[in-house]
Amino acid sequence: RTLTLRHLISMSSGLDNGRYTNFGEGPDALGKYVTHLNTLPQIFEPGKFFGYSNASAIIAGYVAERVAGKPWDLLLKERILTPAGFKNTVTLQEDFVFQRVSAGHTIDGKVIRPWNSIGRAQIPSGGGNFAMSAHELARFGQLFINEGVADTGKRIILKNSVKTMMT
């Protein structure tokens, strides 16, 4: 009852990290995951400390979904990735087949950890199916250095929003 969106996105919600449960690739995965968090412990009072929590990011993503009436990954594409001109970034498992994705290898060439999705519900926390090329990751970082303006010259994020995110 005392959590705010600011607590969730600033990692000061006090919520535990959450379980890595896969709720599939359907557009309802985020809602299923949030419902699954009904017994998630709160480690500290909201706003008192900072503590990374995938659950916090996922709940905030779910709120965005509900407000916009669109799945999180579509919002991410429409509002950030496409306007910034990112073409080598994916948010859904089925899109990986169209991208070059790397995996770790041993010295003798064996794959250490093949790519394996932990589900669509993890995307708001930076996990799950969300991946981008190293070049686009650098461009994404530059977006914040440029106070919300992409290298294309287009404003993607409001300057005040970037300032708030960096606080």
Secondary structure, 3 states (H helix, E strand, C coil): CCCCHHHHHCCCCCECCCCCCCCCCCCCHHHHHHHHHHHCCECCCCCCCCCCCHHHHHHHHHHHHHHHCCCHHHHHHHHHHCCCCCCCEECCHHHHHHCCCCCCECCCCCECCCCCCCCHHHHHHCCCCCEECHHHHHHHHHHHHCCCECCCCCECCCHHHHHHHCC
